[in-house]
Amino acid sequence: MAKSADTDDSNSNDPNSNGPNSNTEVPAAGIGPAAAASYEQARDELAQVVARLEAGGLSLDESLELWERGEHLAGVCTRFLDGARQRVEDALQRSTDDAES
């Protein structure tokens, strides 16, 4: 049975694991105890997942598990990028507010 990408697997918190079952939970940027995981780690693992899928030769279950992992990692990357975008917008707004004061 394939795991859902949103399933929290407390036994798989090794950030160096690159397997399809390495369901490392990466929170939104900078939140929670596992915040040490970075955008770069999620992006790099996503690239590895894509390469494995593109290489082929996997069973249907393996492919589905990798796909689900890739979807999860893409969401993680999106949350990190959204957080970074918000920080830039906030900094620009503060800069504009300071210039007007």
CYANA upper distance limits for C-alpha pairs under 8 A (distance plus 0.5 A):
  1 MET  CA     61 ASP  CA      8.50
  2 ALA  CA     61 ASP  CA      7.27
  2 ALA  CA     64 LEU  CA      7.76
  2 ALA  CA     65 GLU  CA      6.27
  3 LYS  CA      7 THR  CA      7.19
  3 LYS  CA     21 ASN  CA      8.14
  3 LYS  CA     65 GLU  CA      7.28
  3 LYS  CA     68 GLU  CA      8.41
  4 SER  CA     68 GLU  CA      7.10
  5 ALA  CA     23 ASN  CA      7.58
  5 ALA  CA     68 GLU  CA      5.61
  5 ALA  CA     69 ARG  CA      5.93
  5 ALA  CA     71 GLU  CA      7.61
  5 ALA  CA     72 HIS  CA      5.81
  6 ASP  CA     72 HIS  CA      7.34
  7 THR  CA     23 ASN  CA      8.03
  8 ASP  CA     23 ASN  CA      7.52
  8 ASP  CA     24 THR  CA      8.36
  8 ASP  CA     25 GLU  CA      7.07
  9 ASP  CA     13 ASN  CA      8.11
  9 ASP  CA     23 ASN  CA      6.75
  9 ASP  CA     24 THR  CA      7.95
  9 ASP  CA     25 GLU  CA      8.41
 12 SER  CA     21 ASN  CA      8.02
 12 SER  CA     22 SER  CA      5.90
 12 SER  CA     23 ASN  CA      6.54
 12 SER  CA     24 THR  CA      6.48
 13 ASN  CA     22 SER  CA      7.70
 13 ASN  CA     23 ASN  CA      7.80
 13 ASN  CA     24 THR  CA      5.47
 13 ASN  CA     25 GLU  CA      7.68
 14 ASP  CA     22 SER  CA      7.69
 14 ASP  CA     24 THR  CA      7.22
 15 PRO  CA     22 SER  CA      8.44
 15 PRO  CA     24 THR  CA      6.86
 15 PRO  CA     37 ALA  CA      7.66
 15 PRO  CA     41 GLN  CA      8.46
 17 SER  CA     22 SER  CA      6.13
 18 ASN  CA     22 SER  CA      6.63
 18 ASN  CA     45 GLU  CA      6.87
 18 ASN  CA     48 GLN  CA      8.22
 20 PRO  CA     49 VAL  CA      8.33
 20 PRO  CA     62 GLU  CA      8.04
 20 PRO  CA     65 GLU  CA      6.23
 20 PRO  CA     66 LEU  CA      5.53
 20 PRO  CA     69 ARG  CA      6.61
 21 ASN  CA     65 GLU  CA      7.86
 21 ASN  CA     69 ARG  CA      8.27
 23 ASN  CA     69 ARG  CA      7.60
 25 GLU  CA     34 ALA  CA      8.03
 26 VAL  CA     34 ALA  CA      7.00
 26 VAL  CA     35 ALA  CA      7.38
 26 VAL  CA     37 ALA  CA      6.68
 26 VAL  CA     38 SER  CA      8.46
 26 VAL  CA     76 VAL  CA      7.10
 27 PRO  CA     31 ILE  CA      6.56
 27 PRO  CA     32 GLY  CA      7.25
 27 PRO  CA     34 ALA  CA      7.43
 27 PRO  CA     35 ALA  CA      6.90
 27 PRO  CA     76 VAL  CA      7.74
 28 ALA  CA     35 ALA  CA      8.40
 28 ALA  CA     76 VAL  CA      7.40
 28 ALA  CA     79 ARG  CA      6.08
 28 ALA  CA     80 PHE  CA      6.61
 28 ALA  CA     83 GLY  CA      8.21
 29 ALA  CA     35 ALA  CA      7.27
 29 ALA  CA     38 SER  CA      8.26
 29 ALA  CA     39 TYR  CA      8.45
 29 ALA  CA     79 ARG  CA      7.28
 29 ALA  CA     80 PHE  CA      5.48
 29 ALA  CA     83 GLY  CA      6.81
 30 GLY  CA     35 ALA  CA      5.45
 30 GLY  CA     36 ALA  CA      8.09
 31 ILE  CA     35 ALA  CA      6.06
 37 ALA  CA     41 GLN  CA      7.00
 37 ALA  CA     42 ALA  CA      8.16
 38 SER  CA     42 ALA  CA      6.95
 39 TYR  CA     43 ARG  CA      6.50
 39 TYR  CA     76 VAL  CA      8.08
 39 TYR  CA     77 CYS  CA      6.32
 39 TYR  CA     80 PHE  CA      6.57
 39 TYR  CA     81 LEU  CA      8.49
 40 GLU  CA     44 ASP  CA      6.45
 41 GLN  CA     45 GLU  CA      6.65
 42 ALA  CA     46 LEU  CA      6.55
 42 ALA  CA     73 LEU  CA      6.29
 42 ALA  CA     74 ALA  CA      8.40
 42 ALA  CA     76 VAL  CA      7.39
 42 ALA  CA     77 CYS  CA      6.86
 43 ARG  CA     47 ALA  CA      6.72
 43 ARG  CA     73 LEU  CA      7.74
 43 ARG  CA     74 ALA  CA      8.21
 43 ARG  CA     77 CYS  CA      6.96
 44 ASP  CA     48 GLN  CA      6.87
 45 GLU  CA     49 VAL  CA      6.70
 45 GLU  CA     73 LEU  CA      8.13
 46 LEU  CA     50 VAL  CA      6.70
 46 LEU  CA     70 GLY  CA      6.12
 46 LEU  CA     73 LEU  CA      6.42
 46 LEU  CA     74 ALA  CA      7.51
 47 ALA  CA     51 ALA  CA      6.66
 48 GLN  CA     52 ARG  CA      6.68
 49 VAL  CA     53 LEU  CA      6.72
 49 VAL  CA     66 LEU  CA      6.67
 49 VAL  CA     67 TRP  CA      8.17
 49 VAL  CA     69 ARG  CA      8.17
 49 VAL  CA     70 GLY  CA      6.69
 50 VAL  CA     54 GLU  CA      6.54
 50 VAL  CA     70 GLY  CA      7.79
 51 ALA  CA     55 ALA  CA      6.54
 52 ARG  CA     56 GLY  CA      7.16
 53 LEU  CA     58 LEU  CA      8.12
 53 LEU  CA     63 SER  CA      7.03
 53 LEU  CA     66 LEU  CA      7.73
 53 LEU  CA     67 TRP  CA      8.29
 58 LEU  CA     62 GLU  CA      6.31
 58 LEU  CA     63 SER  CA      6.42
 59 SER  CA     63 SER  CA      6.60
 60 LEU  CA     64 LEU  CA      6.61
 61 ASP  CA     65 GLU  CA      6.63
 62 GLU  CA     66 LEU  CA      6.64
 63 SER  CA     67 TRP  CA      6.51
 64 LEU  CA     68 GLU  CA      6.60
 65 GLU  CA     69 ARG  CA      6.65
 66 LEU  CA     70 GLY  CA      6.52
 67 TRP  CA     71 GLU  CA      6.69
 68 GLU  CA     72 HIS  CA      6.78
 69 ARG  CA     73 LEU  CA      6.66
 70 GLY  CA     74 ALA  CA      6.51
 71 GLU  CA     75 GLY  CA      6.82
 72 HIS  CA     76 VAL  CA      6.83
 73 LEU  CA     77 CYS  CA      6.66
 74 ALA  CA     78 THR  CA      6.64
 75 GLY  CA     79 ARG  CA      6.71
 76 VAL  CA     80 PHE  CA      6.82
 77 CYS  CA     81 LEU  CA      6.62
 78 THR  CA     82 ASP  CA      6.45
 79 ARG  CA     83 GLY  CA      6.60
 80 PHE  CA     84 ALA  CA      6.72
 81 LEU  CA     85 ARG  CA      6.54
 82 ASP  CA     86 GLN  CA      6.66
 83 GLY  CA     87 ARG  CA      6.75
 84 ALA  CA     88 VAL  CA      6.83
 85 ARG  CA     89 GLU  CA      6.72
 86 GLN  CA     90 ASP  CA      6.52
 87 ARG  CA     91 ALA  CA      6.61
 88 VAL  CA     92 LEU  CA      6.62
 89 GLU  CA     93 GLN  CA      6.60
 90 ASP  CA     94 ARG  CA      6.67
 91 ALA  CA     95 SER  CA      6.61
 92 LEU  CA     96 THR  CA      6.65
 93 GLN  CA     97 ASP  CA      6.55
 94 ARG  CA     98 ASP  CA      6.51
 95 SER  CA     99 ALA  CA      6.68
 96 THR  CA    100 GLU  CA      6.81
 97 ASP  CA    101 SER  CA      6.87
